């Protein structure tokens, strides 16, 4: 979980206003609901890889590109669109983004060839680009500081749970009605949620829940900051750069395995499309549970020793490497799937510690930009290239051989986290000194 410093806009909300608190939970539920729709629209593709490959005779590289193009658009556009959303209005931006990815998913359903589907998937990514950073900013701005860790962890894990729903429901629909209907079902859910969100959530109704003075001060200071000052704040230390890099690299595993697990089960276990998608969804669910548990464990371990967040991230990466390296070399059978499942529990476990490191190593006035930068690293280094690279390698040595190489990514990530840990204490002390001097 992203813990205490997840966003600059969060502040204490009066616990005496029970009606306000109730509305805050409604906003939280709807915002997470849209996040589920986000990942359902993104991951439904993986469930229909087998019938899509058969229908259009696509290579594994082409299938992988259809998955990776979404993460590529998210990675490229998350930073500029997050900045625009802060200035144009977060609620309006959320409605526009959700409408775009839902309509783009409709475009996927009616695509006539690979090129049209690739273009539609690109627009899914454009719509989803800034939703993660903007959505969590809205949520954290209306809740007490003491709930930040819980809310952020739940919000992050929502991506995994949305992927589960997208793969499971998409596979079931595809098995009965075809792959086009699977995209259509995801689009319909998104459109319904967009309408409800537009009717229920408004900037005017959010305003009483937000600490106006703090928000105004933070946004004003952030807008006055020059590009040079912003870049200096985002990349001021070796340890924060290591957090960006380590986080991005370790996410290659969930991105690759989520994309290709239905095809793996279809090809090596002989499962039909619907059953393969349902079974693959279990691995995604395990990943989501692991994100919550590993993030909470990192918080507990580092309560008194701040460097333990780095140690936890390193341990999660090494556990993922060992378990998946063993699992994908085992013969097909229940034990192979169990070992892979345990490895997937740890595969995104460093996400929470990484977010906490970034928050601790950047000024509060630029936390929104810092998390956009983290999202950029996550997508460009891990989520975007994972599926297509795995597909390219699979075309040459087979899907199993490609998946056997995937676990080496968290090994490299662990090395990045080790370098960051070595510099963390000195960097943090230096930054704290600079912040104290700036407030005098």
C-alpha positions as CSV (number, residue, x, y, z in Angstrom):
1,X,0.0,0.0,0.0
2,X,1.1,3.6,-0.7
3,X,0.8,4.5,3.0
4,X,0.9,7.9,4.8
5,X,2.0,10.3,2.1
6,X,0.0,9.1,-0.9
7,X,-1.3,12.4,-2.1
8,X,-0.9,16.1,-1.3
9,X,-4.6,16.8,-1.1
10,X,-5.6,14.6,1.7
11,X,-6.4,16.0,5.1
12,X,-8.4,15.4,8.2
13,X,-12.1,15.1,7.8
14,X,-14.3,15.8,10.7
15,X,-15.6,12.6,12.2
16,X,-18.6,14.5,13.6
17,X,-20.2,14.9,10.2
18,X,-21.6,11.4,9.7
19,X,-23.6,12.4,6.6
20,X,-20.4,13.7,5.0
21,X,-18.6,10.5,5.9
22,X,-21.4,8.4,4.3
23,X,-21.1,10.4,1.1
24,X,-17.3,9.9,1.1
25,X,-17.8,6.1,1.2
26,X,-20.2,6.4,-1.7
27,X,-17.6,8.3,-3.7
28,X,-15.0,5.7,-2.7
29,X,-17.2,2.8,-3.9
30,X,-18.0,4.5,-7.2
31,X,-14.4,5.4,-7.8
32,X,-13.3,1.9,-7.1
33,X,-16.1,0.7,-9.3
34,X,-14.8,2.7,-12.2
35,X,-11.3,1.3,-11.5
36,X,-12.8,-2.2,-11.8
37,X,-14.3,-1.2,-15.1
38,X,-11.0,0.2,-16.2
39,X,-9.2,-3.1,-15.6
40,X,-12.1,-5.2,-16.9
41,X,-11.9,-3.4,-20.2
42,X,-8.2,-3.8,-20.2
43,X,-7.9,-7.5,-19.3
44,X,-10.9,-9.0,-21.1
45,X,-8.6,-9.2,-24.1
46,X,-6.4,-11.8,-22.4
47,X,-9.4,-14.1,-21.9
48,X,-10.2,-14.1,-25.6
49,X,-6.6,-14.6,-26.9
50,X,-7.3,-18.2,-28.0
51,X,-10.5,-17.5,-30.1
52,X,-9.0,-14.3,-31.4
53,X,-5.9,-16.0,-32.5
54,X,-7.9,-18.7,-34.3
55,X,-10.3,-16.3,-35.9
56,X,-7.7,-13.9,-37.4
57,X,-4.6,-16.2,-37.4
58,X,-2.6,-13.8,-35.3
59,X,0.9,-14.4,-34.1
60,X,1.8,-14.3,-30.4
61,X,3.6,-11.0,-31.0
62,X,0.5,-9.5,-32.5
63,X,-1.6,-10.7,-29.6
64,X,0.9,-9.3,-27.1
65,X,0.9,-5.9,-28.9
66,X,-2.9,-5.7,-28.4
67,X,-2.3,-6.0,-24.7
68,X,0.8,-3.9,-24.4
69,X,-0.5,-0.9,-26.4
70,X,-2.9,-0.1,-23.6
71,X,-0.1,0.1,-21.0
72,X,2.1,2.0,-23.5
73,X,-0.6,4.7,-23.8
74,X,-1.1,4.8,-20.1
75,X,2.7,5.1,-19.6
76,X,3.2,7.9,-22.1
77,X,0.1,10.0,-21.2
78,X,-0.4,9.5,-17.5
79,X,1.8,12.5,-16.5
80,X,0.5,15.2,-18.9
81,X,-3.1,14.1,-18.4
82,X,-2.8,14.0,-14.6
83,X,-1.5,17.6,-14.7
84,X,-4.4,18.6,-17.0
85,X,-6.9,16.9,-14.8
86,X,-5.7,18.9,-11.8
87,X,-6.3,22.1,-13.7
88,X,-9.5,21.3,-15.6
89,X,-11.3,19.4,-12.7
90,X,-10.8,15.9,-11.4
91,X,-14.5,14.8,-11.5
92,X,-15.0,16.1,-15.0
93,X,-11.8,14.4,-16.1
94,X,-12.8,11.1,-14.5
95,X,-16.2,11.1,-16.3
96,X,-14.5,11.9,-19.6
97,X,-11.8,9.2,-19.2
98,X,-14.3,6.5,-18.2
99,X,-16.6,7.4,-21.1
100,X,-13.6,7.2,-23.5
101,X,-12.4,3.8,-22.5
102,X,-15.9,2.4,-22.4
103,X,-16.7,3.6,-26.0
104,X,-13.3,2.4,-27.1
105,X,-14.2,-1.0,-25.8
106,X,-17.3,-0.9,-27.9
107,X,-14.9,-0.2,-30.8
108,X,-13.0,-3.4,-29.9
109,X,-16.2,-5.3,-30.2
110,X,-17.0,-4.1,-33.7
111,X,-13.4,-4.2,-35.1
112,X,-13.1,-5.9,-38.4
113,X,-9.4,-6.6,-38.4
114,X,-6.2,-6.5,-36.4
115,X,-5.4,-2.9,-37.3
116,X,-8.8,-1.6,-36.1
117,X,-8.6,-3.6,-32.9
118,X,-5.1,-2.2,-32.2
119,X,-6.4,1.3,-32.7
120,X,-9.4,0.7,-30.5
121,X,-7.1,-0.7,-27.8
122,X,-4.9,2.3,-28.0
123,X,-7.9,4.5,-27.2
124,X,-8.8,2.3,-24.3
125,X,-5.3,3.1,-23.0
126,X,-5.7,6.9,-23.7
127,X,-9.0,6.8,-21.6
128,X,-7.4,4.9,-18.8
129,X,-4.1,6.9,-18.8
130,X,-4.6,9.2,-15.8
131,X,-7.4,7.4,-14.0
132,X,-5.3,5.8,-11.4
133,X,-3.6,8.9,-10.2
134,X,-6.7,11.1,-10.5
135,X,-9.0,8.6,-8.9
136,X,-6.9,8.0,-5.9
137,X,-6.3,11.8,-5.5
138,X,-10.1,12.3,-5.3
139,X,-10.5,9.5,-2.8
140,X,-7.7,10.6,-0.5
141,X,-8.8,14.2,-0.5
142,X,-12.0,13.4,1.3
143,X,-10.9,11.0,4.0
144,X,-8.9,11.4,7.2
145,X,-5.1,10.9,7.0
146,X,-5.3,7.9,9.3
147,X,-7.2,6.0,6.5
148,X,-4.7,6.6,3.7
149,X,-2.9,3.3,3.9
150,X,-6.1,1.2,3.9
151,X,-7.8,3.2,1.2
152,X,-4.7,3.3,-1.1
153,X,-4.0,-0.4,-0.7
154,X,-7.6,-1.3,-1.5
155,X,-7.6,1.1,-4.5
156,X,-4.4,-0.5,-5.9
157,X,-5.7,-4.0,-5.4
158,X,-8.8,-3.0,-7.2
159,X,-6.8,-3.2,-10.4
160,X,-6.2,-6.9,-9.8
161,X,-9.8,-7.6,-8.8
162,X,-11.0,-5.8,-11.9
163,X,-8.6,-8.0,-14.0
164,X,-10.1,-11.1,-12.3
165,X,-13.6,-10.0,-13.3
166,X,-12.6,-9.0,-16.8
167,X,-10.9,-12.4,-17.4
168,X,-13.5,-14.5,-15.7
169,X,-16.7,-12.8,-17.0
170,X,-15.1,-12.1,-20.4
171,X,-14.1,-15.8,-20.8
172,X,-17.6,-17.0,-19.8
173,X,-19.3,-14.6,-22.2
174,X,-16.8,-15.5,-25.0
175,X,-17.4,-19.2,-24.5
176,X,-21.2,-18.7,-25.0
177,X,-21.6,-15.7,-27.3
178,X,-18.2,-15.1,-28.9
179,X,-15.2,-12.8,-28.2
180,X,-17.0,-9.7,-29.6
181,X,-19.8,-10.1,-27.0
182,X,-17.1,-10.2,-24.2
183,X,-15.9,-6.7,-25.2
184,X,-19.5,-5.5,-25.5
185,X,-20.3,-6.7,-22.0
186,X,-17.4,-4.9,-20.4
187,X,-18.3,-1.7,-22.3
188,X,-21.9,-1.8,-21.1
189,X,-20.8,-2.1,-17.5
190,X,-18.5,0.9,-17.9
191,X,-21.1,3.1,-19.5
192,X,-23.6,2.4,-16.7
193,X,-21.0,3.3,-14.1
194,X,-20.1,6.5,-15.9
195,X,-23.7,7.6,-15.9
196,X,-24.1,6.9,-12.2
197,X,-20.8,8.6,-11.3
198,X,-21.8,11.7,-13.3
199,X,-25.1,11.9,-11.4
200,X,-23.8,11.3,-7.9
201,X,-20.3,12.8,-7.7
202,X,-19.7,16.5,-8.3
203,X,-16.9,19.0,-7.4
204,X,-19.5,21.0,-5.4
205,X,-20.5,18.1,-3.2
206,X,-16.9,17.1,-2.7
207,X,-15.7,20.5,-1.6
208,X,-17.2,20.4,2.0
209,X,-15.2,17.2,2.6
210,X,-11.9,18.6,1.5
211,X,-9.4,20.7,3.6
212,X,-9.7,23.8,1.4
213,X,-6.9,25.7,2.9
214,X,-4.4,22.9,2.6
215,X,-5.5,22.0,-0.9
216,X,-5.3,25.6,-2.1
217,X,-1.8,26.1,-0.7
218,X,-0.5,22.8,-2.2
219,X,-1.9,23.5,-5.6
220,X,-0.7,27.1,-5.7
221,X,2.8,26.1,-4.8
222,X,2.8,23.3,-7.3
223,X,1.6,25.5,-10.1
224,X,4.2,28.2,-9.3
225,X,7.0,25.6,-9.5
226,X,9.1,25.7,-12.7
227,X,9.8,22.6,-14.8
228,X,13.4,22.6,-13.7
229,X,12.4,22.6,-10.0
230,X,9.8,20.0,-10.6
231,X,12.3,17.6,-12.3
232,X,14.8,18.3,-9.5
233,X,12.2,17.3,-6.9
234,X,11.1,14.2,-8.8
235,X,14.7,12.9,-9.3
236,X,16.6,14.5,-6.5
237,X,18.1,11.3,-5.0
238,X,19.5,7.9,-6.1
239,X,17.1,6.1,-3.9
240,X,14.0,7.6,-5.4
241,X,15.2,6.7,-8.9
242,X,15.9,3.2,-7.7
243,X,12.3,3.1,-6.4
244,X,10.9,4.1,-9.8
245,X,13.1,1.6,-11.6
246,X,12.6,-1.3,-9.2
247,X,8.8,-0.8,-9.2
248,X,8.6,-0.8,-12.9
249,X,10.8,-3.8,-13.6
250,X,9.1,-6.0,-11.0
251,X,5.7,-5.5,-12.6
252,X,6.8,-7.2,-15.7
253,X,5.8,-10.5,-14.0
254,X,2.2,-9.8,-13.3
255,X,1.8,-8.1,-16.7
256,X,3.2,-11.0,-18.6
257,X,1.6,-13.8,-16.6
258,X,-1.8,-12.1,-16.6
259,X,-1.7,-11.7,-20.3
260,X,-0.5,-15.2,-21.2
261,X,-1.9,-17.4,-18.5
262,X,-5.2,-18.2,-20.3
263,X,-3.2,-19.1,-23.4
264,X,-0.7,-21.2,-21.3
265,X,-3.6,-23.1,-19.7
266,X,-5.2,-23.5,-23.2
267,X,-2.1,-24.8,-24.9
268,X,-0.4,-26.9,-22.2
269,X,-3.4,-28.1,-20.1
270,X,-5.9,-28.4,-22.9
271,X,-8.5,-26.2,-21.2
272,X,-11.3,-24.6,-23.2
273,X,-11.4,-20.8,-23.5
274,X,-13.9,-20.2,-20.7
275,X,-12.3,-22.6,-18.3
276,X,-8.8,-21.3,-19.0
277,X,-10.0,-17.7,-18.4
278,X,-11.6,-18.7,-15.1
279,X,-8.5,-20.5,-13.9
280,X,-6.3,-17.7,-15.0
281,X,-8.5,-15.2,-13.0
282,X,-7.6,-17.1,-9.9
283,X,-3.9,-16.2,-10.4
284,X,-4.9,-12.6,-10.8
285,X,-6.9,-12.7,-7.6
286,X,-4.0,-14.2,-5.8
287,X,-1.8,-11.3,-7.0
288,X,-4.4,-8.7,-5.7
289,X,-4.5,-10.4,-2.3
290,X,-0.8,-10.5,-2.2
291,X,-0.5,-6.7,-2.9
292,X,-2.7,-5.9,0.1
293,X,-1.0,-8.4,2.4
294,X,2.5,-7.6,1.4
295,X,1.9,-3.9,1.6
296,X,0.4,-4.2,5.1
297,X,3.3,-6.4,6.2
298,X,5.8,-3.9,4.9
299,X,4.1,-1.2,6.9
300,X,4.2,-3.3,10.1
301,X,7.9,-4.3,9.6
302,X,9.0,-0.7,9.0
303,X,7.1,0.9,11.8
304,X,10.3,1.4,13.8
305,X,13.0,0.8,11.2
306,X,12.4,2.8,8.0
307,X,14.9,0.8,5.8
308,X,12.8,-2.3,6.2
309,X,10.4,-1.2,3.5
310,X,13.3,-1.7,1.1
311,X,14.2,-5.1,2.7
312,X,10.6,-6.2,2.2
313,X,10.5,-5.1,-1.4
314,X,13.8,-7.1,-2.0
315,X,12.4,-10.1,-0.3
316,X,9.2,-10.1,-2.3
317,X,11.1,-9.9,-5.6
318,X,13.5,-12.7,-4.6
319,X,10.6,-14.9,-3.5
320,X,8.8,-14.3,-6.8
321,X,11.9,-15.1,-8.8
322,X,12.6,-18.4,-7.0
323,X,9.1,-19.6,-7.0
324,X,8.2,-18.8,-10.6
325,X,11.6,-20.0,-11.9
326,X,10.9,-23.3,-10.3
327,X,7.2,-23.4,-11.2
328,X,7.6,-22.8,-14.9
329,X,10.2,-25.6,-15.1
330,X,8.0,-28.1,-13.4
331,X,6.0,-30.7,-15.4
332,X,2.4,-29.8,-16.1
333,X,0.1,-30.7,-13.2
334,X,-1.5,-29.4,-10.0
335,X,1.8,-28.9,-8.2
336,X,3.1,-26.7,-11.0
337,X,0.0,-24.5,-10.7
338,X,0.3,-24.3,-6.9
339,X,4.0,-23.2,-7.1
340,X,3.2,-20.6,-9.8
341,X,0.3,-19.4,-7.7
342,X,2.5,-18.9,-4.6
343,X,4.9,-17.0,-6.8
344,X,2.1,-14.7,-8.1
345,X,1.2,-13.9,-4.5
346,X,4.6,-12.0,-4.2
347,X,4.9,-10.8,-7.8
348,X,3.4,-7.3,-7.2
349,X,4.2,-7.2,-3.5
350,X,6.8,-4.4,-3.9
351,X,4.1,-2.0,-5.3
352,X,3.2,-0.8,-1.8
353,X,6.7,-0.3,-0.5
354,X,7.7,1.4,-3.7
355,X,4.9,3.9,-3.4
356,X,5.8,4.7,0.2
357,X,9.5,5.2,-0.8
358,X,8.5,7.7,-3.5
359,X,6.2,9.6,-1.1
360,X,8.9,9.8,1.5
361,X,11.6,10.9,-1.0
362,X,9.6,13.7,-2.7
363,X,8.2,17.0,-1.4
364,X,4.4,16.9,-0.5
365,X,3.7,19.7,-2.9
366,X,4.6,17.5,-5.9
367,X,3.3,14.2,-4.8
368,X,0.7,14.1,-7.6
369,X,3.5,14.5,-10.1
370,X,5.7,12.0,-8.2
371,X,3.0,9.3,-8.4
372,X,2.4,10.1,-12.1
373,X,6.1,9.5,-12.6
374,X,5.9,6.2,-10.7
375,X,3.0,5.2,-12.9
376,X,5.1,6.2,-16.0
377,X,7.9,4.0,-14.8
378,X,5.5,1.1,-14.0
379,X,4.1,1.2,-17.5
380,X,7.1,1.9,-19.6
381,X,9.5,-0.5,-17.8
382,X,7.1,-3.2,-16.9
383,X,3.4,-3.2,-17.9
384,X,3.8,-2.1,-21.5
385,X,6.7,-4.2,-22.8
386,X,5.9,-7.4,-20.8
387,X,3.1,-8.9,-23.0
388,X,4.6,-8.1,-26.4
389,X,8.1,-9.1,-25.5
390,X,6.8,-12.4,-24.1
391,X,4.8,-12.9,-27.3
392,X,7.9,-12.1,-29.6
393,X,10.0,-14.6,-27.6
394,X,7.1,-17.2,-27.7
395,X,7.0,-17.0,-31.5
396,X,10.7,-18.2,-31.4
397,X,11.0,-20.6,-28.5
398,X,7.4,-21.4,-27.5
399,X,5.2,-19.8,-24.9
400,X,6.5,-22.0,-22.0
401,X,10.1,-21.0,-22.9
402,X,9.1,-17.4,-22.9
403,X,7.4,-17.6,-19.5
404,X,10.5,-19.3,-18.1
405,X,12.5,-16.1,-18.8
406,X,9.9,-13.8,-17.2
407,X,11.0,-14.4,-13.5
408,X,14.4,-12.8,-14.2
409,X,12.8,-9.3,-14.2
410,X,12.2,-9.2,-10.4
411,X,15.8,-10.3,-9.9
412,X,16.9,-7.2,-11.7
413,X,14.3,-5.2,-9.7
414,X,15.8,-6.6,-6.4
415,X,19.2,-5.3,-7.5
416,X,17.7,-1.8,-8.0
417,X,16.0,-1.9,-4.6
418,X,19.3,-3.0,-3.0
419,X,21.1,0.1,-4.4
420,X,18.2,2.3,-3.2
421,X,18.3,0.8,0.3
422,X,22.0,1.6,0.5
423,X,21.4,5.3,-0.2
424,X,18.0,5.7,1.5
425,X,19.0,6.9,5.0
426,X,21.4,9.5,3.8
427,X,18.9,10.7,1.1
428,X,16.0,10.9,3.6
429,X,18.0,12.8,6.2
430,X,19.2,15.3,3.6
431,X,15.7,15.9,2.3
432,X,14.3,16.3,5.8
433,X,17.0,18.9,6.6
434,X,16.2,20.8,3.4
435,X,12.4,20.7,4.3
436,X,13.1,22.0,7.8
437,X,15.2,24.9,6.4
438,X,12.5,25.7,3.9
439,X,9.9,26.1,6.6
440,X,11.9,28.5,8.7
